[in-house]
Amino acid sequence: MTKKEIEAEIAELKSDYVRIQGDLEKATSFGVNTSTGEKQLIEIERQIAELNKKLDEAKKA
């Protein structure tokens, strides 16, 4: 994966994160179970952290 590809993937994940976070806020206001959305956010956070490590490695190379 190139540096630009990693940066694009991070940007896409951040966009997904914001969208899901907004959906969760709406669901919470209606009293809907949000555990699935919360799990998705945790997974996105993990993926972003992993890609940030790859990006750091790519910058050092």
VEXVODREN-123709 format. One record per residue (C-alpha): residue in one letter; x, y, z; residue number from 0. Coordinates in steps of 0.2 Angstrom, whole numbers, plus 5000, padded with zeros to 4 digits. Example, Ala and Ser with C-alpha at 12.3 -4.5 7.8 and 13.67 -1.06 7.14 Angstrom:
BEGIN
{'A'; {5062; 4978; 5039}; 0},
{'S'; {5068; 4995; 5036}; 1},
***
This chain:
BEGIN
{'M'; {5000; 5000; 5000}; 0},
{'T'; {5007; 5017; 4995}; 1},
{'K'; {5007; 5032; 5007}; 2},
{'K'; {4993; 5040; 4997}; 3},
{'E'; {4982; 5024; 4997}; 4},
{'I'; {4984; 5023; 5016}; 5},
{'E'; {4979; 5041; 5018}; 6},
{'A'; {4964; 5039; 5007}; 7},
{'E'; {4959; 5023; 5017}; 8},
{'I'; {4961; 5033; 5033}; 9},
{'A'; {4950; 5047; 5026}; 10},
{'E'; {4936; 5035; 5021}; 11},
{'L'; {4936; 5027; 5038}; 12},
{'K'; {4935; 5044; 5047}; 13},
{'S'; {4920; 5048; 5036}; 14},
{'D'; {4912; 5032; 5040}; 15},
{'Y'; {4915; 5035; 5059}; 16},
{'V'; {4907; 5052; 5058}; 17},
{'R'; {4892; 5045; 5049}; 18},
{'I'; {4890; 5030; 5061}; 19},
{'Q'; {4892; 5042; 5076}; 20},
{'G'; {4878; 5053; 5070}; 21},
{'D'; {4867; 5038; 5067}; 22},
{'L'; {4871; 5032; 5085}; 23},
{'E'; {4866; 5049; 5092}; 24},
{'K'; {4849; 5048; 5083}; 25},
{'A'; {4846; 5030; 5088}; 26},
{'T'; {4850; 5035; 5106}; 27},
{'S'; {4837; 5049; 5106}; 28},
{'F'; {4824; 5036; 5101}; 29},
{'G'; {4830; 5023; 5114}; 30},
{'V'; {4836; 5011; 5101}; 31},
{'N'; {4849; 4998; 5105}; 32},
{'T'; {4866; 5005; 5099}; 33},
{'S'; {4878; 4990; 5103}; 34},
{'T'; {4881; 4986; 5085}; 35},
{'G'; {4885; 5004; 5080}; 36},
{'E'; {4897; 5005; 5095}; 37},
{'K'; {4906; 4989; 5090}; 38},
{'Q'; {4908; 4996; 5072}; 39},
{'L'; {4915; 5012; 5080}; 40},
{'I'; {4928; 5002; 5090}; 41},
{'E'; {4933; 4992; 5074}; 42},
{'I'; {4935; 5008; 5064}; 43},
{'E'; {4946; 5015; 5078}; 44},
{'R'; {4957; 4999; 5077}; 45},
{'Q'; {4958; 5000; 5058}; 46},
{'I'; {4963; 5018; 5059}; 47},
{'A'; {4976; 5015; 5072}; 48},
{'E'; {4983; 5001; 5062}; 49},
{'L'; {4984; 5012; 5046}; 50},
{'N'; {4992; 5026; 5056}; 51},
{'K'; {5006; 5014; 5060}; 52},
{'K'; {5008; 5009; 5042}; 53},
{'L'; {5008; 5027; 5037}; 54},
{'D'; {5022; 5031; 5050}; 55},
{'E'; {5032; 5016; 5043}; 56},
{'A'; {5029; 5023; 5025}; 57},
{'K'; {5035; 5040; 5030}; 58},
{'K'; {5051; 5033; 5038}; 59},
{'A'; {5055; 5023; 5022}; 60},
***
